[in-house]
Amino acid sequence: MRVMTTIPQHDLRQVPEAARQIEAKGYDGITTLENRHNPFLPLGVAAVNSERLQLSTGIAIAFARSPMTVANIGWDLAAASNGRFVLGIGSQVKGHNERRFSAPWSPPAPRLREYAQALRAIWNNWKTGEPLNFEGAHYRFTLMTPNFTPEPIACPAPPITVAAVGPAMMKVAGEEYDGARLHAFCTRKYLENIVLPRLENAMANVGRPREQFEISGGGFIATGADDEAVDKMIEWVRMRVGFYGSTRAYWPVLAEHGLEDLGQKLNHMSKTDQWDKMTGEVSDDVVRLFAAVGRHDEIAVAIEDRFGGISDSISDSASSELRGSLPGDVIQDIQRIPARFTGYAGQG
């Protein structure tokens, strides 16, 4: 199993030392998020200050950017990192697209399927010189002149992974992408009964081997050096579970455990501005459905119980503000947990 973590995104001057420390500790890679800050810029800095780490966006918001813009960024990051960049994209929700990014909205699954196809068509043009002639329902790319064609790169074009929550996106992920980035609001039962069968069925539709498809995430990790640190992380997870549980889109996860009433209660509390009281509705048992919990000396076993056989990579950090701090020997213990994923198609 691969172990990822985050880096500071608020200050690019902190990235070089952070990347070197993360690499020295033995982490497999760095993942950036698109919340307050751009997800690509820190990876450019990390690329030239590391030698081994995988560098991935987890995720960059797709519809706010043209595939051509993302293709250009991905190409440059692949070159700077000697092929260590993995593009992770997602749709975000309608309100954020229309009101935060002023981006047109349409059903995300068919559009994200086309997005990946467009990226690969652009990269193929740059790699082989074959004419660019992509015409879809949402995107059209038919012009590429030498003046705008980037220099060749020695490595393959980046793998593309996608955030997948609902059944339509799980189907698109398995059929069109190199990996699925699962939401943290998942339980093991939901992963086993719903997520994994849908992804495996989609992969089977196109003859993709499971070993070339990476499943990332799918839950929280609450750990620390001592019980007090673990308790603090449990409270943070409890708050996130209450927040996500109030949203109807995530209720199928609760339904797997007969917790529909909890979702409805949290939803009512969110609408009546009782945000400060929602956390109290999430019991310890519910928290542990969503998280691997334990001190550093316990967490590898907890992660195997919670994620083993399903997730190929996990992150010990939920945000660039709550950065992970696993000791090197614990990272090695987690890395020894068997995983199905062995590598992206065409990579090495």
N, C-alpha and C positions, 0 to 999 in steps of 0.2 A: 504494500500500500504506500502511496506517495503522500508526503506531508508538505503542505503549503503554508505560507504565512503572508502577512501584509507588510508594507513599508509606509513610512510617513509620506503623505501626499500633499500636506499643507505647505511644505518647505522643501523644495528640490535640493537645497544645499545639504540636507540631512540624508539624502538618498545614498550617496556613495559609501559612507561608512556603514549605514544600515545594511546595504546589500552585501558588503564584505563580511559583516558579522553573521548575517543569515547564512551565507555560503559556508563560512568556517564552522558553524554549528552543525551543518549537515542537512539542512532543509533541502527538499527537492526543488522548490520554486517559490516565486513571489506572485501574488495575485493582487491586482488593483481593482477598485470599485469606482463607479461613477455616481457619487453622492454630491459632496461639496466641491470636488476637484476633478480635473480632467484625468481620465485613467491611463492615457497613453504617455504623457510627458514623463512621469516618474520611471516608466519602463525604459525609455530612451536613455536616461541617466544610469539606471541599473545595468543596462546592456553593456555599457562600456566600463563598468566597474565590477564585473563579475565574469566568470569563465564557464560555470557549469549550470547555474540556476535556470530552470524554465521560467519564462516571463509571460504572464497571461493577464488579459483583462477579464474580470469576472463580476459584472459584465460592462461592456460599453453599449450605450443605447443606440440601436441601429437606425431607427427611422428619423432621428435628428440629423443624420449624416447620409450623404449619397454613398452608395457602394464604391464609387470611384475614389472618393476621399478616403474611405476606410482601406481600400486596396492600396493606395499610396502609402498611408501610414504603416500598414502591415508589412509592405514590401521593405520599407526603410528599417523597421524594427527587426525584421528577419535578417537583413544585411548586417545591422549593427551588432546583433547577438550571435551571428553565425548559425542561424537556424533554430534558435531557442525560443522564439516568440510563438505563442498560441493565441489566436484571436477568439475571444469570448464575447458574444453579442446577445442582446435580448430586446424585447419590444417595449418594456415598461407599459404602463396602463394608459388608457385613452386620455384621461384628464391631464396627465403630465405631458403627453405628446402635444395635445392641442393647446394647453394653457401655459405650460412652462417652456416648451420648445417651439411653439407655433408651427408644429409639423402636422401635416394631414394624417388622419387616422383611417385605417381600413382593417378588416380582420387580419390578425397578425400571422397566423399559421401559413396561409398561401403566400403572403408577402415575404416572410422570412425564408421560405423555401426558395423563392426567386432570388432573394438577396444573396444566398450562398452560391447559387448558380451564376449570378452576375459576377461576384468576386472571383470565382474560378475562371470564368471566361476572360476577365481582364488580366488576371495573372498568367493565364495561358498565352495570351497575346504577348505579354512582356517577356515570357520565358522562351517562346518558340518563334515568335514573329508571325504566327498565323493571323489572318485578318480578324479584327474585333467585330463581331456581328451578333450581338445579343439583343433580342427583342422579346420582351415579356409583357405581361399585363400591367406591371407597375414600373418597370425600369427598361430603358433602351440605351444601349451603348454601341455605337457604330462608327465612332470617329476616334482614331488614335494615330497621330503623326509622329515622326521621329523626334521632333522638338519636345514632345510631352511624354516620351517613352523613357522610363528610368533605366539606368544602367543594369546589365545582367547581375544576378546574384548567384553565388556558387551553390547555395542551399536550396531545398525545395521551397515552394510557397507555403505560407503558414497553414497549419491545421485550423479548422473553424469549429468552434463549439457554441452551443446555444442554451440559453435558459429555457427550461421546460417545466411547466406547471400542469396545465390541463392536457386532456387526451389528444387534442389536435396537435399541440406542440410536441408531445412525446412521439407521435407518429412522424412528424417532420424531422425531429432530431434523429431518430433511428434510421430514417431513410436518406437524409440529405447531409447530415453533419458528421463530424468526427468525434463528437462527444456531447453529453448532456450535462448541464450545470443545474443541479437540483436545488430547489428552495430549501432553506433550513427548516421550514414548517412541515416536516415529514416525521413520521414514526416508522419504526422498523416494520410493523405490520402493514402499513400503507406501502412501504417500499416493496415488500415481498408480494403483496396481493394485487397491487395496482401498477406501480411504476415499472418494476422489472419486467413483468409480462408484456406490457405495452411496448416498452423499448425493444425487447427481444423479438416480438412479432414484427415490428417495423424493420428491424435489421434483417430478419429472415425474408421480408418482402423484396429486398434488393440484394440478397446474398452476401451481406456484410458479416464478417466474423466478429464475434463478441470481443475477441482479443485485440481488435483494432479500434474499439470504441470505448472511450473513457467516460465513466460515470463519476461525477464529482459531487461531493457534499451529500445533502439529504438529512441534515440534522445539526444540532448544536453540540459543542464540546464545552463542558464546565470543569476546568481543572485549575490547579495552582499548587504551590509548594507545600501548603499546609491546609488544614481544614477550614481555617478562617478565609483563606483566599478562595477555596472552592465554594464556600457559602456565599461569598460576594458574587461569584459568577452564576451560581444557581439563581440568585435574585435577579440578575440581569436577564437570564434566560426566561425566568417567570414573567418578567415585564414584556419581553418580545413575544412570548406565546400568547399573552393576553391581548397584545396589540394585533397580531396576525389573526388570532382566533375570532376577532370581532368582524372580520371581512368575509363576506359570503363565499368568495371565490375559493377560500381555503377550507370550507366546511366539509368537503368530502374526506379530508384527513380525519376530522373529528368523528365523522360518521362511522369510520372503520372501528371505532371504539365505543360507539353508542353515546357520544358526547355532543349530540346535536343541541341539546338544551343549553349547554355551556356556550356554544357559539351564539345562540340567539340571545342569551343574557348579556354576553359581552357586546354584541352588536347594539342592543338597547342602551347599554351604559355609554357606549361611544357616542350615540346620538343625543344623549342627555347630559353630555359634558361631564361624565364621571370617570375620566381617564385615570385619575389618581387612585380610584378604588378597584379598577379592573384587575390589577395584579393579585389582589386578595382572593379573587375567584379561582385562581389557578393553583391547584393543590400540588404537593410534592410529587405525588404519583403521576400527575399529568406532566410535570416538568421532566420527569425521568423517561416518559414516553418519547420526548422530543430530543433528549440529550444523552450523551455519554458523560458520566459524572465520576470524578475521582481525583485524588491527589496525583501528583506526578508519578509516584511509585505505583499507582493503581490504574492509571488512565489507559495504558496500552491494552490491558485486558478488557476494560470497559468499552474501548473503541472497537475491538474485535467483536465483542458481543453485540454491539449496537449497529455497526456498519459492515462487519466482515461478510464476504461473499456477495456483496452488492456494490458498495462504493469502492472505486479504485483509488481515489485520492480524497483526503480530508484537509481542512484548514484549522489550525489551532487559534485562529484569529477571526473575530466576527466583523471587524472594521479596522480602519487605519488608526483609529483612536484607541481601540482595545487590541493591542498587538500581542501576538503570542510570545511565550517565553519558555518553551519546552527545553529541558536539558538535552544535550547531545545524545546521551545513552537512551533516553526515552524516545527520541526521534528514531533511533535505530531499532528499538523494540517495535515501534509502530510500522516501520518499513519492512519488518520481517513478516507482517501479517499478509497471508496470500491474497492476491488480487488477480482478476481475470485479464485485465488490460496489460498488454505487453508493448504496445507502441502504435503510433498512428501510421496509417497506410502511406507508403512512399517516403517515410522518414527513417533514413539510415538503413 
